[in-house]
């Protein structure tokens, strides 16, 4: 959803490669490669590892965007390394890359008040969340763009940020 919000994303030429879809995107003077693994989430490290090896990308230049149960809906936070909070996709990345030292943009989806976590993660947003989701994604894209251009450091964004009014 976040990649679909990036300006020019509708013009990206996606190719099937690395057990996923990959596209190149120029932003500022930087060439970025987006990869959307099409493996099961808990096997996404296979896709990412193959892409990093092919393009000879160092793990320090990898930025992973993922949902985060531990952040309330509408917040995002940047993180480099550290714990994986039980996220099976992140565990797969760590296991396939040999390190959890990659940068992450964590997008808060919050925890369910009741019911299973799996149903929550795979479910739809409620109507109130759907209403503010475009604003959340736009603000997160602005922060992502600043980092990709190189104008801001991931480390400048260490605290969770609410991206829509309460």
Order of alpha helices (4+ residues) and beta strands (2+ residues): alpha-beta-beta-beta-alpha-beta-beta-alpha-beta-alpha-alpha-beta
